[in-house]
C-alpha cells in the first residue's frame, strides 16, 4: 500500500514570528481556524505536499526535517 501525498506542512505566522507549526490536509480551513483563535496571521506552506507519516515526523521534530 502506498501512502498518498495529501498532507501539507505549514507554519502560521504573524509578521515574521512563527506562532504555530503543523500539518493539515486543507490549508484554507486551517488558516481560518488559526485566524479565529490567534487573532490574525497567515499560513505559509513548508515544502511540497507529503505523506501523513512524513508530515507527522516533521511535526514531531519541531519542523527541522524536510
C-alpha positions in Angstrom: 0.0 0.0 0.0 1.5 3.3 -1.0 0.8 6.5 1.0 -0.8 9.4 -0.7 1.0 12.8 -0.7 -2.1 14.6 0.6 -0.7 16.4 3.7 0.6 19.9 3.9 3.3 21.1 6.4 2.9 24.7 7.4 3.8 27.5 9.7 1.3 30.0 11.0 2.9 33.4 11.2 2.0 36.9 12.4 4.5 39.3 10.9 7.9 37.4 11.0 7.0 35.5 14.2 6.1 31.8 13.9 3.1 31.2 16.2 2.5 27.5 15.3 3.8 24.7 13.2 1.5 22.0 12.0 0.2 19.7 9.3 -3.2 19.6 7.6 -5.0 18.3 4.5 -6.8 21.6 4.0 -4.7 24.8 4.3 -7.6 27.3 3.8 -9.7 25.7 6.5 -6.7 25.5 8.9 -5.8 29.1 8.2 -9.3 30.3 9.1 -9.3 28.3 12.3 -5.9 29.8 13.3 -7.1 33.3 12.5 -10.1 33.0 14.7 -8.0 31.6 17.6 -4.8 33.5 17.3 -6.1 37.0 16.2 -4.9 37.3 12.6 -1.8 36.0 10.9 -1.3 33.8 7.9 -0.2 30.3 6.8 2.9 29.6 4.8 3.3 26.2 3.3 6.6 24.4 4.0 7.8 22.4 1.1 5.5 20.3 -1.1 2.6 18.1 -0.1 3.8 14.9 1.6 2.6 11.7 3.1 0.9 11.9 6.5 3.6 9.8 8.2 6.4 12.0 6.9 4.4 15.1 7.9 3.9 13.8 11.4 7.7 13.1 11.7 8.4 16.7 10.6 5.9 18.0 13.2 7.5 15.8 16.0 11.0 17.1 15.1 9.8 20.7 15.5 9.9 21.5 11.8 13.6 20.6 11.4 13.4 17.8 8.9 12.2 18.2 5.4 
